[in-house]
Amino acid sequence: MTDTSKGRVDCRIEQGVAWIGFNRPQSRNAMTWDMYDALARLCREVEADRGVVAVVFHGCGGQAFVAGTDIRQFADFDGGEAGVGYERGIDSAIAGLEGLCKPTIALLEGFCVGGGAAIALACDFRYCTPSLKFGVPIAETLGNCLSVTNVSRLMDLVGVARTKEILMAAALIEAPAAAAMGLVGAVFEPEAIYPEVARKAQAFAGRAPLTVQASKDLINRVLAHRRAAAEAGDDWIRACYGSRDFKAAVERFVSKTPFQWTGE
């Protein structure tokens, strides 16, 4: 079995801002199970730190935010229930991020796809460089599917038509389109994005904490009503992850060999 344990999630705190970095640049910061666990743990830690006024999530290396989950880890999946368990685990880790009472910002450079897109969607604000490529191209790569919760986050931000384009047509959204549709709040040049995001994050120190927290929590309460039926998508998760296509796509990725979709 391939060792995918390398990579880590780092955290540093500067001037009241927690900078949480996905540090696996040799794999475009693709997430391992250990990295998801570290993300959940760090979210709990910064939540408890009264000195932290905002949290910035970023990729290391400048080439990617997070290029999804490491596909090699799917090689051991045996049937659709493994997919359901995986999606539940990812939902749990990202729910901890989304539920932070502090403002969260995703600083996006390069690829932000799959699990990376899910992480970015759970943040309160997103800013990017011109190199952004945002999407969930699983219709062309793995043949799996997202959880209802993640589909809901995407629909809430970009609407039904764009969600279909991203999920069904496997479209990768670049920076100008991302700004036009409100997926990101602004596009900054690579040399400017870190200081600009730092300035935006530090500005929360001068805002009423209870108002900021109340606003975020009330918005999340409204959104939660739309996501109450999280298990409603388990049938499709089970079908996709348990399919011959998914197993063949994972093997194709690992061995770099071609295959044809069968719909089975």
C-alpha positions as CSV (number, residue, x, y, z in Angstrom):
1,M,0.0,0.0,0.0
2,T,1.3,3.5,-0.9
3,D,2.4,5.6,2.0
4,T,0.4,8.8,1.9
5,S,1.2,10.0,5.5
6,K,3.5,12.8,4.4
7,G,2.2,16.3,4.6
8,R,1.0,18.4,7.4
9,V,-1.2,21.3,8.4
10,D,0.7,24.1,10.1
11,C,-0.5,27.0,12.2
12,R,1.1,30.3,13.2
13,I,-0.5,33.3,14.9
14,E,0.6,36.8,14.0
15,Q,-1.1,40.0,15.3
16,G,-4.2,38.1,16.3
17,V,-4.6,36.2,13.0
18,A,-4.2,32.4,12.9
19,W,-2.6,31.4,9.6
20,I,-3.4,27.7,8.9
21,G,-1.4,26.3,6.0
22,F,-1.8,23.1,4.1
23,N,1.8,22.0,3.7
24,R,2.3,19.3,1.1
25,P,3.5,21.3,-1.9
26,Q,5.0,18.4,-3.8
27,S,1.5,17.0,-4.2
28,R,-0.3,20.4,-4.6
29,N,-1.3,20.1,-1.0
30,A,-3.6,17.1,-1.7
31,M,-5.1,16.1,1.7
32,T,-4.3,12.9,3.5
33,W,-6.6,11.5,6.3
34,D,-4.0,12.8,8.8
35,M,-4.2,16.3,7.3
36,Y,-8.0,16.3,7.7
37,D,-7.6,15.2,11.3
38,A,-5.1,18.0,11.9
39,L,-7.4,20.5,10.3
40,A,-10.2,19.6,12.7
41,R,-7.8,19.7,15.7
42,L,-6.4,23.1,14.7
43,C,-9.9,24.6,14.3
44,R,-10.7,23.5,17.8
45,E,-7.5,25.1,19.1
46,V,-8.0,28.5,17.4
47,E,-11.6,28.5,18.5
48,A,-10.5,28.3,22.1
49,D,-7.8,30.9,21.7
50,R,-9.3,34.3,22.8
51,G,-6.4,36.1,21.3
52,V,-7.3,35.0,17.8
53,V,-9.6,37.5,16.0
54,A,-9.7,35.8,12.5
55,V,-8.4,32.7,10.8
56,V,-6.8,32.5,7.3
57,F,-6.5,29.2,5.5
58,H,-3.9,29.0,2.7
59,G,-1.8,26.5,0.7
60,C,2.0,26.3,0.9
61,G,4.2,26.5,-2.2
62,G,2.2,29.1,-4.2
63,Q,0.9,26.5,-6.8
64,A,-2.3,25.3,-5.0
65,F,-4.6,25.9,-2.2
66,V,-5.6,22.3,-1.9
67,A,-5.8,20.0,-5.0
68,G,-8.4,17.7,-3.5
69,T,-7.9,14.5,-1.4
70,D,-5.0,12.3,-2.2
71,I,-6.5,9.8,-4.7
72,R,-4.1,7.0,-3.7
73,Q,-6.0,6.7,-0.4
74,F,-9.1,5.5,-2.3
75,A,-7.3,2.4,-3.6
76,D,-8.4,0.5,-0.4
77,F,-12.0,1.4,-0.7
78,D,-14.3,-1.6,-0.9
79,G,-17.8,-0.7,-1.9
80,G,-20.1,2.2,-1.5
81,E,-20.2,2.2,2.3
82,A,-16.5,3.3,2.3
83,G,-17.6,6.3,0.2
84,V,-20.4,7.1,2.6
85,G,-17.9,6.9,5.6
86,Y,-15.4,9.1,3.7
87,E,-18.0,11.8,2.9
88,R,-19.2,11.8,6.5
89,G,-15.7,12.2,7.8
90,I,-15.0,15.1,5.4
91,D,-18.3,16.7,6.3
92,S,-17.4,16.5,10.0
93,A,-13.9,18.1,9.5
94,I,-15.3,20.9,7.3
95,A,-18.2,21.5,9.7
96,G,-15.7,22.3,12.4
97,L,-14.2,24.9,10.1
98,E,-17.6,26.4,9.0
99,G,-18.7,26.5,12.7
100,L,-15.8,28.6,13.9
101,C,-17.2,31.6,15.7
102,K,-14.3,33.7,14.3
103,P,-14.2,35.1,10.8
104,T,-12.5,32.8,8.3
105,I,-10.7,33.6,5.1
106,A,-9.5,31.3,2.3
107,L,-6.5,32.7,0.5
108,L,-6.5,30.9,-2.9
109,E,-3.5,30.5,-5.2
110,G,-3.6,28.1,-8.1
111,F,-5.6,24.9,-7.9
112,C,-8.5,24.8,-5.5
113,V,-10.4,21.6,-6.5
114,G,-12.3,18.7,-4.9
115,G,-11.7,18.7,-1.2
116,G,-9.9,22.0,-1.5
117,A,-13.0,23.6,-3.0
118,A,-15.1,22.2,-0.1
119,I,-12.8,23.8,2.4
120,A,-12.8,27.1,0.6
121,L,-16.6,27.1,0.3
122,A,-16.9,26.6,4.1
123,C,-15.0,29.9,4.8
124,D,-16.7,33.2,5.3
125,F,-14.5,35.0,2.7
126,R,-12.4,34.0,-0.3
127,Y,-9.7,36.0,-2.1
128,C,-7.5,34.7,-4.9
129,T,-4.6,35.4,-7.3
130,P,-5.0,35.4,-11.1
131,S,-3.8,31.8,-11.1
132,L,-7.0,30.4,-9.5
133,K,-8.5,27.2,-10.9
134,F,-11.6,26.4,-8.8
135,G,-13.7,23.3,-9.4
136,V,-14.8,19.8,-8.7
137,P,-13.9,17.9,-11.9
138,I,-14.9,14.4,-10.6
139,A,-17.1,13.8,-13.7
140,E,-13.8,13.6,-15.6
141,T,-11.5,12.1,-13.0
142,L,-12.9,9.7,-10.4
143,G,-16.7,9.3,-11.1
144,N,-17.6,9.8,-7.4
145,C,-19.9,12.5,-6.1
146,L,-20.2,15.2,-3.4
147,S,-22.3,15.1,-0.2
148,V,-25.5,17.0,-0.1
149,T,-23.9,19.4,2.3
150,N,-21.1,20.3,-0.1
151,V,-23.5,20.6,-3.0
152,S,-25.6,22.9,-0.9
153,R,-22.6,25.2,-0.1
154,L,-21.8,25.5,-3.7
155,M,-25.4,26.3,-4.7
156,D,-25.7,28.9,-1.9
157,L,-22.7,30.7,-3.4
158,V,-23.0,30.5,-7.1
159,G,-26.6,29.3,-7.8
160,V,-28.1,26.3,-9.5
161,A,-26.9,26.9,-13.1
162,R,-23.2,27.4,-12.1
163,T,-23.3,24.5,-9.8
164,K,-24.4,22.3,-12.7
165,E,-21.6,23.7,-14.8
166,I,-19.0,22.9,-12.1
167,L,-20.3,19.5,-11.1
168,M,-21.8,18.0,-14.3
169,A,-19.6,19.7,-16.9
170,A,-16.5,19.6,-14.7
171,A,-15.8,23.3,-15.4
172,L,-12.8,24.8,-13.8
173,I,-13.5,28.4,-12.8
174,E,-10.7,30.9,-13.2
175,A,-10.2,34.2,-11.3
176,P,-12.2,36.7,-13.5
177,A,-15.2,34.5,-13.6
178,A,-14.9,33.6,-9.9
179,A,-15.0,37.3,-9.0
180,A,-17.9,38.0,-11.4
181,M,-20.1,35.3,-9.8
182,G,-19.2,36.3,-6.2
183,L,-17.2,33.1,-5.5
184,V,-14.3,35.3,-4.5
185,G,-14.4,38.8,-3.0
186,A,-11.4,40.1,-4.9
187,V,-8.4,39.1,-7.1
188,F,-5.0,40.2,-6.0
189,E,-1.6,39.8,-7.6
190,P,0.6,37.2,-6.0
191,E,2.9,39.7,-4.3
192,A,0.0,41.6,-2.8
193,I,-2.4,38.9,-1.7
194,Y,-0.8,38.0,1.7
195,P,-0.5,41.6,2.9
196,E,-4.0,42.4,1.6
197,V,-5.5,39.4,3.3
198,A,-3.6,40.1,6.5
199,R,-5.0,43.6,6.5
200,K,-8.5,42.3,6.1
201,A,-8.1,39.7,8.8
202,Q,-6.5,42.1,11.3
203,A,-9.4,44.6,10.7
204,F,-11.7,42.3,12.7
205,A,-9.9,43.3,15.9
206,G,-11.6,46.7,15.6
207,R,-15.1,45.3,15.1
208,A,-17.6,44.4,17.8
209,P,-16.9,40.7,18.5
210,L,-20.5,39.9,19.5
211,T,-21.9,41.5,16.4
212,V,-19.5,39.6,14.1
213,Q,-20.2,36.3,15.9
214,A,-24.0,36.8,16.0
215,S,-24.1,37.7,12.3
216,K,-22.1,34.6,11.3
217,D,-24.1,32.3,13.5
218,L,-27.5,33.7,12.4
219,I,-26.5,33.2,8.7
220,N,-25.4,29.7,9.5
221,R,-28.7,28.9,11.2
222,V,-30.6,30.0,8.1
223,L,-28.3,27.8,5.9
224,A,-28.6,24.9,8.3
225,H,-32.3,24.6,7.5
226,R,-31.4,23.9,3.8
227,R,-28.9,21.2,4.9
228,A,-31.0,19.3,7.4
229,A,-31.4,16.3,5.0
230,A,-27.7,15.5,4.8
231,E,-28.4,11.7,4.5
232,A,-30.6,12.3,1.5
233,G,-27.7,11.9,-0.8
234,D,-26.3,8.7,0.6
235,D,-27.8,6.6,-2.1
236,W,-25.8,8.3,-4.8
237,I,-22.7,8.4,-2.7
238,R,-23.0,4.7,-2.2
239,A,-23.7,4.1,-5.9
240,C,-20.8,6.2,-7.2
241,Y,-18.1,5.0,-4.7
242,G,-19.3,1.4,-5.1
243,S,-19.2,1.5,-8.9
244,R,-16.8,-0.3,-11.3
245,D,-16.1,3.1,-12.8
246,F,-14.8,4.6,-9.6
247,K,-12.6,1.6,-8.9
248,A,-11.2,1.7,-12.4
249,A,-10.7,5.5,-12.2
250,V,-8.7,5.2,-9.0
251,E,-6.6,2.4,-10.5
252,R,-6.1,4.5,-13.7
253,F,-4.9,7.4,-11.6
254,V,-2.4,5.4,-9.6
255,S,-1.1,3.4,-12.6
256,K,-1.5,6.2,-15.1
257,T,-3.3,3.9,-17.6
258,P,-6.3,4.7,-19.8
259,F,-9.8,3.4,-19.3
260,Q,-13.3,4.1,-20.6
261,W,-16.4,5.0,-18.5
262,T,-19.0,2.3,-18.5
263,G,-21.8,3.8,-16.3
264,E,-21.6,0.7,-14.0
